[in-house]
């Protein structure tokens, strides 16, 4: 039986200021579901990049995100977008 990678372990970073982003349990799963990415498709080579964060865009609560695979050897490494709230 193959063990599924826990989506809450995916690294999340602000693409504007470079700060890591921390959010509550389950938020990554919501983003993956919105982008129609199955849990089986993600692993330790994946990251989520946000178009902003509360530090560089104070007062905003919703940011666009991209899920990226950091392994250049994958042909299907196109980023997929989703909206984070």
C-alpha positions, -999 to +999 in steps of 0.1 A: +000+000+000+014+034-010+014+060+017-001+094+006+019+125+014+002+148+040-008+179+021-003+200+053+034+194+049+037+212+016+059+243+019+041+276+012+059+308+004+050+343-006+061+349-042+064+387-036+084+389-004+097+353+000+084+348+035+071+313+044+033+313+050+017+294+078-019+286+079-043+263+097-047+226+091-068+217+061-061+249+041-037+232+017-063+205+011-088+231+001-063+246-024-055+213-039-092+205-042-099+238-059-070+231-084-084+196-089-051+180-077-055+146-060-035+140-028-017+112-046-002+138-070+017+158-044+049+149-025+079+166-009+089+181-042+058+203-043+054+238-030+026+265-030+036+300-041+012+328-032+010+362-050+012+380-017+008+376+021-005+396+050+031+410+056+035+425+021-002+432+014-017+442+047-054+441+049-059+416+021-072+382+030-074+364-004-044+356-026-039+337-058-017+306-055+003+283-077+012+247-069+046+239-084+068+208-085+104+216-078+117+187-099+127+198-134+127+162-146+090+160-146+073+168-179+041+177-162+056+204-140+033+231-152+020+253-123-016+250-114-035+279-099-060+282-072-075+309-050-065+309-013-089+325+013 
